[in-house]
Amino acid sequence: MDSTTYSPGLHKLLTLKVLLTNRLQDVAGFVQFTDGLLAQHELEKVGFSSHVFDNGSFTAAVCLKESHLCIHTWPEFNQLTMDVYLCNYLRDNSDKVREVAAAYVSYFEAEVIKDFEINR
């Protein structure tokens, strides 16, 4: 990748419909799945923060050496929003972004409501 073709990275924004309400209220399960996914894709977690609300919904941010993953769940609406962003420092990580996002769609057994890709 040279400076004339360099793109800082792909940022994928998702809104998903999830009928498995228990997954939308299981931050521990999300963390466990995410840790396995990060290992599988050789991504390095450098920080994590989360908050669980009174109704069990949660928000979480996973800071990566390569950038970040964020999720916000709304079990009362059977939805979640998520973003996946990986930087392209030494290689194009666009395919990896798409694979990680697809893995979350599968994990939540979700229907995609919105799917945006932003090339940074």
Buried (B, 14 or more C-beta within 10 A) or exposed (E): EEEEEEEEBBBBBBBBEBEBBEBBBBBEEBBEBBEEBBEEBEBEBEEBEBEBEEEBBBBBBBBBEBBBBBBBBBBEEBBBBBBBBBBBEEEBBBEBBBBBBBBBBEBBEBEEEEEEEEEE
